[in-house]
Amino acid sequence: MTQYIRAVDATADLAVLIGRFQPFHNGHAALLRRALDTAPRVAVVLGSSWHARSARNPFNWRERAAMIAASLSAPERARVEFIPLRDYYDDGRWSAALRRDVDAHAGPGARIALVGHFKDDSSYYLSHFPQWQLIAAENAGGIDATAIRRILFEAGSAAKALAALESLVPPAVWQALQAWLASAEYGALAEEYLQVAQYKAAWSVAPYPPIFSTVDAVVTAIGHVLLIRRGGFLGKGQWALPGGFVEPRERLLQSALRELAEETRLAVAAPILQAALREVKVFDHPDRSQRGRTITHAHFFILGGGELPAVEAADDAAQARWLPIVQLAGMEEEFFEDHFHILDRFLHLLNE
């Protein structure tokens, strides 16, 4: 049973703080101070690590760790360690990976406290660790990272964004954001943010939040997998599985074969592809897509033969290529949304 304790009563050896910190703000800083008051050592778990950049995840885990470290005094930095953690899009696997990594940092027999704030339904993960003492903290100032990103992308100018953020983020983070707002990378993400906003606005008149149905094709042959490089937003330039939205009168397999043909012009006849189908898995994590709730059905094909069939990029794909499966683990940060994790479920890319 989860035990709630006050910081003054804590006897923990290690305090754990979990978040995406996109970016780190004063509310996060207050939680980190609470963690530093709780235990001599603090592990900051950086979620959404090794994720391709997006308007929702603009900073990689190394940049976020640097922002947090720069916000601390030298003695505090010596007490804080960072644990990057993948999303996985699988709650059980995510929780197990976090426990494994924290236990490795804590050492045998360590007393662990989890510091967190229950802000909304997205904080449900705090209940996944009943073996740790839970310290429930208030949200200092009512700040959240979604509002910070809204300012970054909607302020209209860097000067306006920085003026609005000066009282919301630590000075070191403010300085990092000042440099980032002048970068070409920011410009690309701002365009993506606008695309997402327009997409959601188009569906805002629906009587209830829409749930989209899509298909993806995982096609392998002689140690390779067929991928596309996305030609437009969202995820422009990122590697992805061939796929797209299911049309009104299509069956799922029919839709997957159509998208595969449209985006890659794979030189394999439909009957051969149907015979090569090995498995279909549903990927339905609520946060897997920025566009909204999107449920995809991934179709796994294993082609025979001694040669790779010809492919050619078409439709909205900028490139179509057969990539060696052994290379994929090193490309994790280049993949669109959860497509790396879809590949991992079929091809076991992560050695964990």
C-alpha contacts under 8 A as a table, 3 or more apart, distances in Angstrom:
res1	aa1	res2	aa2	distance
1	M	130	P	5.75
1	M	131	Q	7.52
2	T	127	S	7.81
2	T	129	F	7.84
2	T	130	P	4.65
2	T	131	Q	6.94
2	T	132	W	7.14
2	T	133	Q	6.40
2	T	134	L	6.53
3	Q	130	P	7.73
3	Q	132	W	7.75
3	Q	133	Q	5.23
3	Q	134	L	5.91
4	Y	133	Q	6.35
4	Y	134	L	5.14
4	Y	135	I	5.62
4	Y	136	A	7.04
5	I	9	D	6.48
5	I	10	A	6.51
5	I	133	Q	7.02
5	I	134	L	6.67
5	I	135	I	5.60
6	R	9	D	5.32
6	R	10	A	6.36
6	R	135	I	6.46
7	A	10	A	5.10
7	A	34	R	7.18
7	A	37	D	6.67
7	A	38	T	5.26
7	A	135	I	7.17
8	V	37	D	7.95
8	V	38	T	7.28
10	A	38	T	5.78
10	A	39	A	7.48
10	A	113	A	7.92
11	T	38	T	7.43
11	T	39	A	7.14
11	T	111	R	7.39
12	A	15	A	6.67
12	A	38	T	6.72
12	A	39	A	5.36
12	A	110	A	7.62
12	A	111	R	4.75
12	A	112	I	5.30
12	A	113	A	5.79
13	D	39	A	5.39
13	D	40	P	6.31
13	D	41	R	6.57
13	D	106	A	7.69
13	D	110	A	5.84
13	D	111	R	5.09
13	D	112	I	6.05
13	D	113	A	7.94
14	L	39	A	5.37
14	L	40	P	6.64
14	L	41	R	4.93
14	L	42	V	5.52
14	L	43	A	7.04
14	L	106	A	6.37
14	L	110	A	7.15
14	L	111	R	6.46
14	L	112	I	4.98
14	L	113	A	6.36
15	A	35	A	5.54
15	A	36	L	7.41
15	A	38	T	6.42
15	A	39	A	5.54
15	A	40	P	7.99
15	A	41	R	6.36
15	A	42	V	4.72
15	A	43	A	6.22
15	A	112	I	5.82
15	A	113	A	4.73
15	A	114	L	5.79
15	A	115	V	6.77
16	V	35	A	7.09
16	V	42	V	5.82
16	V	43	A	4.86
16	V	44	V	5.99
16	V	45	V	7.19
16	V	102	V	7.97
16	V	112	I	7.25
16	V	113	A	6.13
16	V	114	L	4.80
16	V	115	V	6.03
17	L	31	L	7.62
17	L	32	L	6.98
17	L	35	A	7.04
17	L	42	V	7.47
17	L	43	A	6.31
17	L	44	V	4.89
17	L	45	V	6.02
17	L	114	L	6.30
17	L	115	V	5.44
17	L	116	G	6.58
18	I	44	V	6.03
18	I	45	V	4.65
18	I	46	L	6.47
18	I	47	G	7.14
18	I	115	V	7.88
18	I	116	G	7.33
19	G	44	V	7.83
19	G	45	V	6.30
19	G	46	L	5.68
19	G	47	G	5.66
20	R	23	P	7.67
20	R	46	L	5.42
20	R	47	G	4.60
20	R	48	S	6.29
21	F	24	F	4.48
21	F	25	H	7.44
21	F	28	H	7.36
21	F	46	L	7.24
21	F	64	R	6.82
21	F	145	A	6.93
22	Q	56	R	7.62
22	Q	57	N	6.31
22	Q	58	P	6.92
22	Q	59	F	6.63
22	Q	64	R	7.43
22	Q	145	A	5.92
22	Q	149	R	7.66
23	P	59	F	7.41
23	P	64	R	6.90
23	P	145	A	6.21
23	P	148	I	7.49
23	P	149	R	7.73
24	F	28	H	6.06
24	F	29	A	7.36
24	F	64	R	7.09
24	F	67	M	7.04
24	F	68	I	6.63
24	F	145	A	7.51
24	F	169	V	6.94
24	F	173	V	7.06
25	H	28	H	5.32
25	H	29	A	6.26
25	H	143	I	7.59
25	H	144	D	7.78
25	H	145	A	7.16
25	H	168	L	6.08
25	H	169	V	4.22
25	H	170	P	6.35
25	H	173	V	7.67
26	N	29	A	4.75
26	N	30	A	6.22
26	N	140	A	7.47
26	N	141	G	7.93
26	N	143	I	7.36
26	N	168	L	5.65
26	N	169	V	4.93
26	N	170	P	6.05
27	G	30	A	5.22
27	G	31	L	6.56
27	G	139	N	6.01
27	G	140	A	5.01
27	G	141	G	6.53
27	G	142	G	7.23
27	G	143	I	5.67
27	G	144	D	7.18
28	H	31	L	5.11
28	H	32	L	6.19
29	A	32	L	4.98
29	A	33	R	6.18
29	A	170	P	7.77
30	A	33	R	5.07
30	A	34	R	6.29
30	A	140	A	6.43
31	L	34	R	4.97
31	L	35	A	6.27
31	L	115	V	7.05
31	L	116	G	7.08
31	L	117	H	7.99
31	L	137	A	7.06
32	L	35	A	4.95
32	L	36	L	6.19
33	R	36	L	4.98
33	R	37	D	6.21
34	R	37	D	5.09
34	R	38	T	6.29
34	R	115	V	7.43
34	R	137	A	7.95
35	A	38	T	4.97
35	A	39	A	6.58
35	A	42	V	6.45
35	A	115	V	6.14
36	L	39	A	5.83
36	L	40	P	6.72
36	L	41	R	7.12
36	L	42	V	6.35
36	L	76	E	7.79
36	L	79	R	8.00
37	D	40	P	7.76
38	T	113	A	7.79
39	A	42	V	6.73
40	P	79	R	6.60
41	R	79	R	4.97
41	R	80	V	6.09
41	R	81	E	7.87
42	V	79	R	6.18
42	V	80	V	4.83
42	V	81	E	6.33
43	A	80	V	5.92
43	A	81	E	4.99
43	A	82	F	5.71
43	A	83	I	6.73
43	A	102	V	7.49
43	A	105	H	7.92
44	V	80	V	7.08
44	V	81	E	6.22
44	V	82	F	4.89
44	V	83	I	6.07
45	V	82	F	5.97
45	V	83	I	4.67
45	V	84	P	5.88
45	V	85	L	6.64
46	L	49	S	6.43
46	L	61	W	6.31
46	L	64	R	7.84
46	L	65	A	7.78
46	L	82	F	7.05
46	L	83	I	6.00
46	L	84	P	4.78
46	L	85	L	5.79
47	G	61	W	7.91
47	G	84	P	6.42
47	G	85	L	5.00
47	G	86	R	6.08
47	G	87	D	6.39
48	S	51	H	5.68
48	S	57	N	7.47
48	S	61	W	7.73
48	S	84	P	7.98
48	S	85	L	6.35
48	S	86	R	5.15
48	S	87	D	4.95
49	S	60	N	6.50
49	S	61	W	5.33
49	S	84	P	5.57
49	S	85	L	5.29
49	S	86	R	4.89
49	S	87	D	7.08
50	W	60	N	6.96
50	W	61	W	7.21
50	W	85	L	7.99
50	W	86	R	6.40
50	W	332	E	6.14
50	W	333	E	4.90
51	H	57	N	7.47
51	H	60	N	7.21
51	H	86	R	7.48
51	H	332	E	7.04
51	H	333	E	5.00
51	H	334	E	7.69
51	H	335	F	7.54
51	H	337	E	7.69
52	A	57	N	7.59
52	A	60	N	7.93
52	A	238	Q	7.83
52	A	332	E	7.63
52	A	333	E	4.51
52	A	334	E	5.41
52	A	335	F	5.89
52	A	336	F	6.50
52	A	337	E	7.25
53	R	56	R	7.90
53	R	57	N	5.47
53	R	58	P	5.10
53	R	59	F	6.61
53	R	60	N	7.05
53	R	333	E	7.76
54	S	57	N	4.85
54	S	58	P	5.21
54	S	189	L	6.21
54	S	192	E	7.50
54	S	235	G	7.23
55	A	58	P	5.44
55	A	149	R	7.99
55	A	189	L	5.31
55	A	190	A	7.01
55	A	192	E	6.39
55	A	193	Y	5.41
56	R	149	R	7.82
56	R	290	Q	7.36
57	N	60	N	7.40
58	P	189	L	7.32
59	F	63	E	5.99
59	F	64	R	6.34
60	N	63	E	5.47
60	N	64	R	6.42
61	W	64	R	5.06
61	W	65	A	6.05
61	W	84	P	6.47
62	R	65	A	5.09
62	R	66	A	6.16
63	E	66	A	5.04
63	E	67	M	6.25
64	R	67	M	5.06
64	R	68	I	6.27
65	A	68	I	5.20
65	A	69	A	6.04
65	A	82	F	6.78
66	A	69	A	5.09
66	A	70	A	6.01
67	M	70	A	5.23
67	M	71	S	6.42
67	M	172	A	6.66
67	M	173	V	5.53
67	M	176	A	7.25
68	I	71	S	5.17
68	I	72	L	6.88
68	I	173	V	7.68
69	A	72	L	5.44
69	A	77	R	6.02
70	A	73	S	7.76
70	A	172	A	5.84
70	A	173	V	7.70
71	S	170	P	6.33
71	S	171	P	7.33
71	S	172	A	5.55
71	S	173	V	7.13
72	L	76	E	5.76
72	L	77	R	5.79
73	S	76	E	5.19
73	S	77	R	6.13
74	A	77	R	5.10
74	A	78	A	6.39
75	P	78	A	5.24
75	P	79	R	6.87
76	E	79	R	5.27
76	E	80	V	6.59
77	R	80	V	5.20
77	R	81	E	7.90
78	A	81	E	7.95
83	I	101	D	7.29
83	I	102	V	7.81
85	L	97	A	7.73
85	L	98	L	7.01
86	R	94	W	7.39
87	D	90	D	7.67
87	D	94	W	6.63
88	Y	91	D	7.57
88	Y	93	R	6.82
88	Y	94	W	5.86
88	Y	338	D	7.96
88	Y	341	H	6.33
89	Y	94	W	7.48
89	Y	285	H	5.79
89	Y	287	D	7.87
89	Y	288	R	6.99
89	Y	338	D	7.40
89	Y	341	H	7.62
90	D	93	R	5.43
90	D	94	W	5.96
90	D	285	H	7.38
91	D	94	W	5.02
91	D	95	S	6.04
92	G	95	S	5.29
92	G	96	A	6.18
93	R	96	A	5.14
93	R	97	A	6.10
94	W	97	A	5.22
94	W	98	L	6.22
95	S	98	L	5.13
95	S	99	R	6.17
95	S	128	H	6.76
95	S	129	F	7.90
96	A	99	R	5.18
96	A	100	R	6.11
97	A	100	R	5.08
97	A	101	D	6.17
98	L	101	D	5.22
98	L	102	V	6.01
99	R	102	V	5.20
99	R	103	D	5.91
100	R	103	D	5.26
100	R	104	A	6.23
101	D	104	A	5.11
101	D	105	H	6.44
102	V	105	H	5.12
102	V	106	A	5.98
103	D	106	A	4.96
103	D	107	G	5.91
103	D	108	P	7.45
104	A	107	G	5.69
106	A	110	A	5.73
106	A	112	I	7.67
107	G	110	A	5.86
111	R	132	W	7.68
112	I	132	W	5.46
112	I	133	Q	6.45
113	A	132	W	5.41
113	A	133	Q	4.51
113	A	134	L	5.77
113	A	135	I	6.92
114	L	126	L	7.93
114	L	132	W	6.27
114	L	133	Q	5.94
114	L	134	L	4.79
114	L	135	I	5.95
115	V	134	L	6.09
115	V	135	I	4.79
115	V	136	A	6.19
115	V	137	A	6.94
116	G	126	L	7.02
116	G	134	L	7.52
116	G	135	I	6.41
116	G	136	A	5.37
116	G	137	A	5.84
117	H	123	S	7.39
117	H	136	A	5.66
117	H	137	A	5.10
117	H	138	E	5.94
117	H	139	N	6.34
118	F	121	D	8.00
118	F	123	S	5.35
118	F	124	Y	7.72
118	F	126	L	7.90
118	F	136	A	7.32
118	F	137	A	7.93
119	K	122	S	7.43
119	K	123	S	6.22
119	K	139	N	7.53
120	D	123	S	5.74
120	D	124	Y	7.90
121	D	124	Y	5.79
122	S	125	Y	7.36
123	S	126	L	6.02
124	Y	127	S	5.92
124	Y	128	H	7.65
125	Y	128	H	5.34
126	L	129	F	6.59
127	S	130	P	6.44
129	F	132	W	5.75
130	P	133	Q	7.25
130	P	134	L	7.93
139	N	142	G	5.35
139	N	143	I	7.04
140	A	143	I	6.95
143	I	147	A	7.35
143	I	148	I	7.98
143	I	168	L	7.39
144	D	147	A	5.66
144	D	148	I	6.66
145	A	148	I	4.83
145	A	149	R	6.17
146	T	149	R	5.21
146	T	150	R	6.19
147	A	150	R	4.92
147	A	151	I	6.36
148	I	151	I	5.21
148	I	152	L	6.35
148	I	165	L	7.38
149	R	152	L	4.88
149	R	153	F	6.17
150	R	153	F	5.33
150	R	154	E	5.62
150	R	155	A	7.72
151	I	154	E	5.25
151	I	155	A	5.20
151	I	161	A	5.79
151	I	164	A	7.37
151	I	165	L	7.67
152	L	155	A	6.12
152	L	158	A	7.77
152	L	161	A	5.57
153	F	156	G	7.38
153	F	190	A	5.58
153	F	193	Y	6.93
155	A	158	A	7.41
155	A	160	K	5.79
155	A	161	A	5.18
156	G	160	K	6.90
156	G	161	A	7.51
157	S	160	K	5.36
157	S	161	A	6.28
158	A	161	A	5.08
158	A	162	L	6.05
158	A	178	Q	7.55
158	A	181	L	6.07
158	A	182	A	7.58
159	A	162	L	5.25
159	A	163	A	6.14
160	K	163	A	5.14
160	K	164	A	6.23
161	A	164	A	5.22
161	A	165	L	6.15
162	L	165	L	5.05
162	L	166	E	5.98
162	L	174	W	7.25
162	L	177	L	7.86
162	L	178	Q	6.87
163	A	166	E	5.53
164	A	167	S	7.14
164	A	168	L	7.70
165	L	168	L	5.01
165	L	169	V	6.21
165	L	174	W	7.20
166	E	169	V	6.18
166	E	170	P	7.82
166	E	171	P	7.41
166	E	174	W	6.46
167	S	170	P	7.83
169	V	173	V	6.14
169	V	174	W	6.12
170	P	173	V	5.33
170	P	174	W	6.24
171	P	174	W	4.94
171	P	175	Q	6.27
172	A	175	Q	5.21
172	A	176	A	6.37
173	V	176	A	4.99
173	V	177	L	6.12
174	W	177	L	5.11
174	W	178	Q	6.15
175	Q	178	Q	5.03
175	Q	179	A	6.63
176	A	179	A	5.41
176	A	180	W	6.26
177	L	180	W	4.83
177	L	181	L	5.95
178	Q	181	L	5.43
178	Q	182	A	6.94
179	A	182	A	5.54
179	A	183	S	6.92
180	W	183	S	5.24
180	W	185	E	7.76
180	W	186	Y	6.45
181	L	186	Y	5.73
181	L	187	G	7.94
182	A	186	Y	7.11
183	S	186	Y	5.42
183	S	187	G	6.88
184	A	187	G	5.06
184	A	188	A	6.53
185	E	188	A	5.32
185	E	189	L	6.42
186	Y	189	L	5.18
186	Y	190	A	6.00
187	G	190	A	5.08
187	G	191	E	6.34
188	A	191	E	5.22
188	A	192	E	6.38
189	L	192	E	4.89
189	L	193	Y	6.05
190	A	193	Y	4.98
190	A	194	L	6.27
191	E	194	L	5.12
191	E	195	Q	6.32
192	E	195	Q	4.99
192	E	196	V	6.29
192	E	233	F	6.12
192	E	234	L	6.12
192	E	235	G	7.93
193	Y	196	V	5.19
193	Y	197	A	6.19
194	L	197	A	5.03
194	L	198	Q	6.13
195	Q	198	Q	5.18
195	Q	199	Y	6.10
195	Q	233	F	7.14
195	Q	234	L	7.45
196	V	199	Y	5.02
196	V	200	K	6.18
196	V	234	L	7.75
196	V	290	Q	7.01
196	V	291	R	6.06
197	A	200	K	5.24
197	A	201	A	6.06
198	Q	201	A	4.97
198	Q	202	A	6.22
199	Y	202	A	5.30
199	Y	203	W	6.87
199	Y	291	R	6.98
200	K	203	W	5.29
200	K	204	S	6.15
200	K	291	R	6.76
200	K	292	G	7.66
201	A	204	S	4.94
201	A	205	V	7.84
202	A	205	V	7.15
203	W	206	A	5.64
203	W	209	P	7.85
203	W	210	P	7.33
204	S	209	P	7.69
206	A	209	P	6.66
206	A	210	P	7.15
210	P	292	G	7.61
210	P	293	R	7.07
211	I	292	G	7.27
211	I	293	R	5.08
211	I	294	T	5.79
211	I	295	I	7.37
212	F	245	F	7.52
212	F	292	G	7.77
212	F	293	R	6.28
212	F	294	T	4.60
212	F	295	I	6.17
213	S	245	F	6.06
213	S	246	V	5.97
213	S	294	T	5.93
213	S	295	I	5.13
213	S	296	T	5.85
213	S	297	H	7.99
214	T	243	G	7.25
214	T	244	G	5.37
214	T	245	F	4.22
214	T	246	V	5.25
214	T	294	T	7.05
214	T	295	I	6.16
214	T	296	T	4.50
214	T	297	H	6.40
215	V	243	G	5.36
215	V	244	G	5.63
215	V	245	F	6.38
215	V	246	V	6.63
215	V	252	L	6.89
215	V	255	S	6.81
215	V	256	A	5.49
215	V	296	T	5.06
215	V	297	H	4.74
215	V	298	A	5.76
215	V	299	H	7.52
216	D	241	L	6.00
216	D	242	P	5.73
216	D	243	G	4.14
216	D	244	G	6.67
216	D	256	A	6.07
216	D	259	E	7.99
216	D	296	T	6.82
216	D	297	H	6.22
216	D	298	A	4.61
216	D	299	H	6.19
217	A	241	L	6.11
217	A	242	P	5.59
217	A	243	G	6.09
217	A	256	A	6.11
217	A	257	L	7.82
217	A	260	L	6.70
217	A	298	A	5.71
217	A	299	H	4.95
217	A	300	F	6.25
217	A	301	F	7.51
218	V	225	V	6.99
218	V	226	L	7.02
218	V	241	L	6.55
218	V	242	P	7.70
218	V	298	A	6.82
218	V	299	H	5.90
218	V	300	F	4.73
218	V	301	F	6.07
218	V	343	L	7.23
219	V	225	V	5.59
219	V	226	L	5.56
219	V	300	F	6.05
219	V	301	F	4.72
219	V	302	I	6.10
219	V	303	L	7.33
220	T	223	G	6.83
220	T	224	H	5.45
220	T	225	V	4.31
220	T	226	L	6.41
220	T	300	F	7.96
220	T	301	F	6.18
220	T	302	I	5.01
220	T	303	L	6.12
221	A	224	H	5.28
221	A	225	V	6.46
221	A	302	I	6.00
221	A	303	L	4.99
221	A	304	G	6.40
221	A	305	G	7.76
221	A	308	L	6.50
222	I	303	L	7.81
222	I	304	G	7.43
222	I	305	G	7.72
222	I	306	G	6.90
222	I	307	E	7.44
222	I	308	L	7.31
223	G	324	P	5.93
223	G	325	I	5.83
223	G	326	V	7.88
224	H	322	W	5.72
224	H	323	L	5.21
224	H	324	P	4.30
224	H	325	I	5.13
225	V	322	W	5.40
225	V	323	L	5.49
225	V	324	P	6.51
225	V	325	I	6.17
226	L	241	L	7.41
226	L	242	P	7.92
226	L	320	A	7.17
226	L	321	R	5.76
226	L	322	W	4.52
226	L	323	L	6.43
227	L	239	W	6.56
227	L	240	A	5.80
227	L	241	L	5.19
227	L	242	P	6.38
227	L	320	A	5.80
227	L	321	R	5.56
227	L	322	W	6.33
227	L	323	L	7.09
228	I	239	W	5.71
228	I	240	A	5.39
228	I	241	L	6.10
228	I	242	P	6.13
228	I	263	E	7.67
228	I	264	T	7.46
228	I	313	A	7.43
228	I	317	A	6.00
228	I	318	A	7.15
228	I	319	Q	5.34
228	I	320	A	4.34
228	I	321	R	6.29
229	R	236	K	7.73
229	R	237	G	5.60
229	R	238	Q	5.44
229	R	239	W	4.48
229	R	240	A	6.07
229	R	317	A	5.90
229	R	318	A	5.49
229	R	319	Q	4.95
229	R	320	A	6.48
230	R	233	F	7.72
230	R	235	G	6.44
230	R	236	K	5.13
230	R	237	G	5.12
230	R	238	Q	5.62
230	R	239	W	6.36
230	R	240	A	6.73
230	R	316	D	6.82
230	R	317	A	5.01
230	R	318	A	5.62
230	R	319	Q	7.27
231	G	236	K	5.39
231	G	237	G	6.05
231	G	316	D	5.59
231	G	317	A	5.02
231	G	318	A	4.37
231	G	319	Q	7.69
232	G	235	G	6.86
232	G	236	K	4.56
232	G	237	G	7.38
232	G	316	D	6.93
232	G	317	A	7.99
233	F	236	K	4.86
235	G	238	Q	5.45
235	G	336	F	5.68
235	G	337	E	7.79
237	G	318	A	7.79
238	Q	334	E	5.50
238	Q	335	F	5.35
238	Q	336	F	5.50
239	W	334	E	6.05
239	W	335	F	4.73
239	W	336	F	5.93
240	A	335	F	5.92
240	A	336	F	5.47
240	A	339	H	6.04
241	L	339	H	6.57
242	P	259	E	6.49
242	P	260	L	5.54
242	P	263	E	6.36
242	P	264	T	7.37
243	G	256	A	6.36
243	G	259	E	5.13
243	G	260	L	6.35
243	G	263	E	7.83
244	G	256	A	7.83
244	G	259	E	6.23
245	F	255	S	7.88
246	V	250	E	6.53
246	V	251	R	7.92
246	V	252	L	6.95
246	V	255	S	5.73
247	E	250	E	5.47
247	E	255	S	7.10
250	E	254	Q	6.13
250	E	255	S	5.89
251	R	254	Q	5.28
251	R	255	S	6.18
252	L	255	S	5.05
252	L	256	A	6.24
252	L	297	H	7.54
253	L	256	A	5.05
253	L	257	L	6.21
253	L	299	H	7.60
254	Q	257	L	5.26
254	Q	258	R	6.16
255	S	258	R	5.09
255	S	259	E	6.19
256	A	259	E	5.29
256	A	260	L	6.09
256	A	299	H	7.23
257	L	260	L	5.05
257	L	261	A	6.18
257	L	270	A	7.16
258	R	261	A	5.20
258	R	262	E	6.09
259	E	262	E	5.04
259	E	263	E	6.03
260	L	263	E	5.52
260	L	264	T	5.81
260	L	265	R	6.99
260	L	266	L	7.05
261	A	264	T	5.54
261	A	265	R	4.51
261	A	266	L	5.85
262	E	265	R	5.94
262	E	314	A	6.19
262	E	315	D	5.92
263	E	312	E	7.80
263	E	313	A	5.73
263	E	314	A	4.73
263	E	315	D	5.30
263	E	316	D	6.74
263	E	317	A	5.72
263	E	320	A	7.62
264	T	311	V	5.43
264	T	312	E	5.09
264	T	313	A	4.84
264	T	314	A	6.00
264	T	317	A	7.70
264	T	320	A	5.69
265	R	310	A	8.00
265	R	311	V	5.51
265	R	312	E	5.45
265	R	313	A	6.91
265	R	314	A	7.08
266	L	309	P	6.76
266	L	310	A	6.07
266	L	311	V	4.71
266	L	312	E	7.04
267	A	309	P	5.67
267	A	310	A	5.40
267	A	311	V	6.38
268	V	272	I	6.68
268	V	273	L	6.75
268	V	309	P	6.91
269	A	272	I	5.46
269	A	273	L	6.44
270	A	273	L	5.02
270	A	274	Q	6.12
271	P	274	Q	5.07
271	P	275	A	6.27
272	I	275	A	5.12
272	I	276	A	6.22
273	L	276	A	4.94
273	L	277	L	6.43
273	L	301	F	6.99
273	L	303	L	7.48
274	Q	277	L	5.37
276	A	301	F	5.14
276	A	302	I	5.33
276	A	303	L	5.74
276	A	304	G	8.00
277	L	299	H	6.99
277	L	300	F	5.82
277	L	301	F	4.36
277	L	302	I	6.62
278	R	299	H	7.78
278	R	300	F	5.65
278	R	301	F	5.65
278	R	302	I	6.87
279	E	299	H	6.08
279	E	300	F	5.21
279	E	301	F	7.43
280	V	297	H	6.50
280	V	298	A	5.53
280	V	299	H	4.58
280	V	300	F	6.13
281	K	297	H	5.71
281	K	298	A	5.33
281	K	299	H	6.81
282	V	295	I	7.13
282	V	296	T	5.87
282	V	297	H	4.62
282	V	298	A	6.32
283	F	295	I	5.95
283	F	296	T	5.39
283	F	297	H	6.42
283	F	298	A	7.46
283	F	342	I	7.70
284	D	288	R	7.33
284	D	294	T	6.84
284	D	295	I	4.64
284	D	296	T	6.57
285	H	288	R	5.44
285	H	295	I	7.58
286	P	289	S	7.64
286	P	292	G	7.90
286	P	293	R	5.57
286	P	294	T	7.29
287	D	290	Q	7.16
287	D	292	G	7.69
287	D	293	R	7.12
288	R	293	R	7.69
288	R	294	T	7.18
288	R	337	E	6.33
288	R	338	D	6.03
289	S	292	G	5.90
289	S	293	R	6.77
289	S	294	T	6.30
289	S	337	E	6.24
289	S	338	D	7.88
291	R	294	T	7.57
298	A	342	I	7.63
300	F	346	F	7.46
305	G	308	L	7.86
308	L	322	W	7.66
311	V	320	A	6.44
311	V	321	R	6.97
312	E	319	Q	7.42
312	E	320	A	5.82
312	E	321	R	7.95
313	A	317	A	5.60
313	A	318	A	6.10
313	A	319	Q	4.88
313	A	320	A	4.71
314	A	317	A	5.53
314	A	318	A	7.19
314	A	319	Q	7.80
317	A	320	A	6.96
323	L	327	Q	7.39
323	L	328	L	7.85
324	P	327	Q	5.61
324	P	328	L	7.21
325	I	328	L	5.48
326	V	329	A	6.93
326	V	349	L	7.96
327	Q	330	G	5.87
327	Q	331	M	6.92
328	L	331	M	5.10
328	L	332	E	6.74
328	L	349	L	7.12
329	A	332	E	5.83
329	A	349	L	5.67
329	A	350	L	6.59
331	M	334	E	5.48
331	M	335	F	7.25
332	E	335	F	5.95
332	E	340	F	6.16
335	F	338	D	7.41
335	F	339	H	6.15
335	F	340	F	5.83
336	F	339	H	5.82
336	F	340	F	7.55
337	E	340	F	7.84
338	D	341	H	5.34
338	D	342	I	6.39
339	H	342	I	4.93
339	H	343	L	6.26
340	F	343	L	5.14
340	F	344	D	6.17
341	H	344	D	4.73
341	H	345	R	6.19
342	I	345	R	5.26
342	I	346	F	6.79
343	L	346	F	5.38
343	L	347	L	5.73
343	L	348	H	7.48
343	L	349	L	7.42
344	D	347	L	5.05
344	D	348	H	4.59
344	D	349	L	4.86
344	D	350	L	6.64
345	R	348	H	5.79
345	R	349	L	7.98
348	H	351	N	7.52
